Amino acid sequence: MTNQTAPISVGKIPRTPVYWDLIAIVLVLGLIVFFAETSSGLMISLQELKKNPISLDVANLPGFAARTTLRMLAAMALSLLFTFTYATWAAKSRRAEVILIPLLDILQSVPILGFISVTVVYFMSLAPGLVLGAEFAAIFAIFTSQAWNMAFSFYQSLRTVPEELVEASRNFGFNAWMRFWRLEVPFAMPALVWNMMMSMSGGWFFVVASEAISVGDTTVTLPGIGSYIAAAIAERNLGAVGAAIAAMLVVILIYDQLLFRPLVAWADRFRFEQEASAQAPRSWVLTILRKSKLVTRILAPFSAAWRWSYRAIPIAGDPKTIDRTSGGANRMVLIWYLLIIAAVLVAVRQIVQFVTEGVPVSEIATVGLFGLATMARVFVLIAIASAIWVPVGVWIGLRPNVARVVQPIAQFLAAFPANLLFPIAVSAIVLFRLDPNIWLSPLMILGTQWYILFNVIAGASAVPSELRQIGANLQVRGWLWWRRIGLPAVFPFYVTGAITASGGSWNASIVAEVASWGDDKLQAYGLGAYIARATAAGDFHRIVLGIAVMSAFVTIINRAFWRPLYYYAERKFRLG
């Protein structure tokens, strides 16, 4: 893996150290002020919030954008914590993997409205009568749209660490803690950063549902771009919708410059290849932080403490798995699997009992048909998205200069909420008398197709320069290049993106199969529309039934189709 830290010029700023320190101080103080200002209203009462309904005055948008950004950054921090723990446990423990990966399949298939329906009351009870409780609920809802994709990406990277690197860490005497932070996290970081971008954009896609929470008689509208968009759609205010889009674009450009571009430039040092990148990504923020002596002095104690932890935490364990089973442990493994089966049977019994108390048995078969209709849409849309974005992603990933330009554009397109297309979609379907079952379907893939693009770009960016040069020297071109170099190099990344895109499309069906613009409302025949109707009515029996059926579909598809592809990619196309 390369480790270059070449200086990067930034405009005409003098190279005198004091200038870098001053700029770094301004950036840090600005960040502190941002967090202080946006969190100032967390402790006010909900009654006070209800007295000031969402206004479509454009002057409110900067404050709303700041509140939304703070929620998304908090959710991103929780998602990273979840990724480093959950995905690592699944990758390292065979026993845990048996339950954690199927559970992750189920979690990514549960619609965000499903999470909101069953958690909003709990989170609001943590801070009774205060806005803080509703903020907890909104952050958790955004977390559910970010975490699963990042966890899948990190899990896939941990499973494909090259054997020679593992052997080298073993020869250097790395313990498990040091190996995790010095080998496994750096190896996974380039792909994880791209998936963090996608997850951040995924949060924007569902920001309306997370900020304008309505479950039965419980209605909470938090200040933010999502609730602003919901109000604009309800009032048919196209000007306000346009202002919300512009504000969202500005916010995406800001955090692209301040967060993701520095991360991409920093993570480039961990590319798996023998020579430095010919065109290393650049970031003016990262340059300032590297050149600032003040930042270096502030971070020095933390860096020393982190290095000390490598020696102070003598965690043993095999590099690839922490619980290889021996003959004496076979009985414990059998008991573990029996406990899992028993827990699943108990959960199924509870779900069936709860659902049948409020839903006739005949309706369950109808909901299964809804699921088949949504499944057909997902399959067709994933196939179309793959045919379009795999070649585009490879082309972008192999050209760092193009990737720098495309990065914020792709983030904006991925963040574009489906709700903002409701005016166009509903008006066109009504005007031309189109079938909603067909023409509402593209809204499902609007946000999730980007999982494929971002993962393929990450895979193509990680292709070692030596491999590209060998192909060029041997004059491998055309379909032979795609078959021998291009597709094998990105295939593990594509499968990760396709799994999350598939699960995300099921999730997006609750937004896409029910579209409204003022008094005009359209519904498609599918499981997403069923769950959306049940959520609006506060019918928890039907919400649970819809979520259970959707989870069953996603789990079966992943187990029967995507997981075999995943393991094939892991065995056949890993680097090393």
C-alpha positions, 0 to 999 in steps of 0.5 A, spaced: 500 500 500 502 506 498 504 512 503 505 518 499 504 525 503 506 529 497 505 537 499 499 540 495 499 547 493 493 551 495 492 557 490 497 563 492 497 562 499 504 563 502 507 557 505 509 561 511 507 556 517 503 562 521 498 562 515 497 555 515 495 555 523 491 561 522 487 558 516 486 551 521 484 555 527 478 559 523 476 552 520 476 549 527 473 555 530 467 555 525 466 548 526 465 549 533 460 555 532 456 551 527 455 545 532 454 550 538 449 554 533 445 548 531 444 544 537 442 550 541 434 548 540 435 541 542 432 543 549 426 547 548 419 543 549 415 540 543 409 545 545 414 551 543 416 547 537 408 546 535 407 554 536 412 555 530 410 551 524 415 550 518 415 556 514 417 556 507 420 563 507 427 562 504 431 566 509 429 560 514 433 555 509 440 556 512 438 554 519 434 548 516 440 546 512 445 546 518 440 542 523 439 537 517 447 537 516 448 536 524 443 530 524 446 527 518 453 528 521 451 525 528 448 519 524 454 518 520 458 517 527 454 512 529 454 508 523 462 508 523 461 506 530 456 500 528 461 498 522 467 498 526 464 493 531 458 489 527 462 488 521 468 486 524 465 481 528 461 478 522 468 478 518 472 475 524 467 470 527 464 464 523 459 463 529 457 470 529 457 471 521 451 465 521 446 470 524 449 477 523 449 477 516 442 475 515 440 480 520 444 485 516 440 483 510 433 484 514 435 490 517 437 493 510 430 491 508 426 494 513 423 500 511 425 507 514 418 508 516 418 501 519 423 503 524 420 510 525 413 506 527 416 502 532 422 507 535 419 514 535 415 513 542 421 510 545 426 515 543 421 521 545 420 518 552 428 518 553 427 526 553 419 527 555 416 533 552 423 536 549 425 536 542 431 532 544 427 526 544 424 527 537 432 529 535 434 522 537 428 519 533 430 523 527 438 521 527 436 514 528 432 514 522 437 517 518 442 512 521 438 506 518 439 509 511 446 509 512 449 504 516 447 497 512 451 500 506 457 501 510 457 495 514 457 491 508 463 494 504 467 494 511 465 486 511 467 485 504 474 488 505 475 484 511 474 478 508 478 480 502 485 482 505 490 479 501 494 473 504 501 476 503 499 482 507 496 478 513 502 473 513 507 480 513 503 482 519 503 475 523 511 476 521 511 482 524 508 480 531 502 484 530 496 483 535 489 483 533 488 490 535 494 493 532 492 488 526 486 491 525 488 499 525 494 498 521 492 493 516 485 491 516 482 498 517 487 502 512 486 496 507 478 497 507 478 505 507 478 507 500 472 503 499 469 505 505 470 512 504 466 512 497 461 508 501 460 513 506 459 518 501 453 514 498 450 513 505 450 520 506 447 521 500 442 516 502 440 519 508 438 525 504 434 521 500 430 519 506 430 526 510 423 527 509 421 521 512 426 522 518 424 530 519 417 530 518 415 524 522 407 522 522 405 515 525 398 514 527 396 520 532 403 522 533 406 527 529 413 531 529 415 536 524 423 538 526 426 544 523 430 542 517 430 541 509 426 535 509 420 538 513 421 544 508 420 539 502 414 536 505 411 543 507 412 545 500 410 539 496 403 539 501 402 546 499 404 545 491 409 551 492 414 549 486 418 555 488 420 553 495 421 546 492 427 549 487 429 553 493 430 546 497 434 543 491 439 549 491 440 549 499 441 541 498 446 542 493 450 548 497 450 543 503 453 537 499 458 542 496 460 544 502 461 538 506 464 535 499 470 540 500 470 540 508 469 532 509 469 527 503 475 530 499 480 530 504 478 523 506 479 521 499 485 524 498 488 521 505 485 514 504 489 514 497 495 512 501 492 506 503 491 503 495 494 496 495 499 497 490 507 497 489 508 504 487 504 511 488 498 513 484 500 517 478 495 522 479 494 522 487 487 526 489 488 533 492 484 537 498 486 544 500 483 542 507 488 536 508 494 540 505 492 546 511 491 540 516 498 537 514 502 544 514 499 547 520 504 546 526 498 548 531 494 542 529 500 537 529 502 539 536 494 538 538 494 531 535 501 529 538 498 527 545 492 523 541 497 520 536 502 518 542 496 515 546 494 511 540 500 508 538 501 506 546 494 502 545 498 497 540 502 495 546 498 496 552 492 491 549 495 484 548 489 481 544 491 475 541 487 472 535 488 469 528 488 474 523 482 471 519 478 469 524 477 469 532 474 463 533 476 457 529 473 451 532 477 445 534 474 438 535 473 439 543 469 446 541 464 442 536 459 441 541 459 448 543 458 450 536 452 445 535 449 448 542 450 455 538 446 453 532 440 450 536 440 457 540 439 461 534 434 456 531 430 456 537 430 464 537 428 464 530 422 460 532 420 464 538 420 470 534 416 467 528 411 465 533 411 472 536 410 475 529 405 470 527 401 471 533 401 479 533 399 479 526 393 474 526 390 478 532 389 484 527 389 481 520 385 476 517 389 470 514 386 471 507 390 478 507 397 475 508 396 471 501 395 478 498 401 481 501 405 476 499 402 478 492 404 485 493 411 482 495 412 479 488 410 485 484 415 489 488 420 484 487 419 484 479 420 491 479 427 491 483 429 485 479 428 489 472 431 496 475 437 493 478 439 489 471 438 496 468 442 500 473 447 495 472 448 495 465 448 503 465 453 504 471 458 498 471 461 501 465 461 508 467 463 507 474 469 503 471 471 509 466 470 514 472 474 510 477 480 509 472 481 516 471 482 520 478 481 527 475 474 525 472 473 522 479 474 529 482 469 532 478 464 527 478 464 526 486 460 532 488 455 531 482 454 524 484 453 525 491 448 530 489 444 526 484 444 520 489 441 525 495 436 527 490 429 525 494 424 522 490 419 526 493 422 532 489 420 528 483 413 527 485 410 534 481 413 531 475 411 524 476 404 525 478 402 531 473 405 526 467 402 520 469 395 524 470 396 528 464 398 522 459 393 517 463 399 512 464 399 506 468 402 508 475 404 500 476 410 502 471 411 509 471 412 510 479 417 504 478 423 508 476 422 512 483 425 506 486 431 506 483 432 513 483 437 513 490 439 506 490 442 506 483 448 510 486 450 504 490 452 500 484 456 506 481 459 508 488 462 501 489 464 500 482 468 507 482 471 505 489 473 498 485 476 501 479 480 506 483 483 500 487 486 497 481 493 497 482 497 501 477 501 494 475 495 491 473 493 496 468 500 497 466 501 489 464 494 490 460 497 496 456 503 492 455 500 486 453 495 490 448 489 487 452 483 491 449 476 491 448 471 485 451 478 481 452 480 487 457 473 487 460 473 480 461 480 479 464 481 485 467 476 490 468 470 486 470 474 481 475 477 487 478 470 491 480 466 484 481 467 484 489 465 491 489 459 491 484 456 485 488 457 489 495 453 495 491 448 491 488 446 487 494 445 494 498 442 497 492 437 491 492 435 492 499 435 499 498 430 499 492 425 495 497 426 500 502 425 506 497 418 502 495 415 505 501 416 512 498 416 510 490 409 506 490 405 512 493 406 519 490 402 525 492 402 532 489 397 536 493 390 533 492 393 528 487 395 521 490 397 515 486 399 508 488 402 502 485 400 495 486 406 493 491 408 492 498 411 499 499 404 502 498 401 497 503 406 499 508 405 506 507 398 506 508 399 502 514 404 507 517 399 513 515 393 509 519 397 507 525 396 500 524 401 496 527 399 489 525 399 491 518 406 494 519 409 488 522 406 484 517 408 488 511 415 489 514 416 481 515 414 479 508 419 484 505 424 482 510 423 475 508 423 476 500 430 480 501 433 475 506 431 469 501 433 473 495 440 474 498 441 467 501 439 464 494 442 469 489 447 475 492 450 471 497 453 465 492 455 471 488 459 474 494 462 468 496 464 467 489 467 474 488 471 473 494 474 466 492 475 468 485 477 475 484 481 477 491 487 481 490 493 478 492 
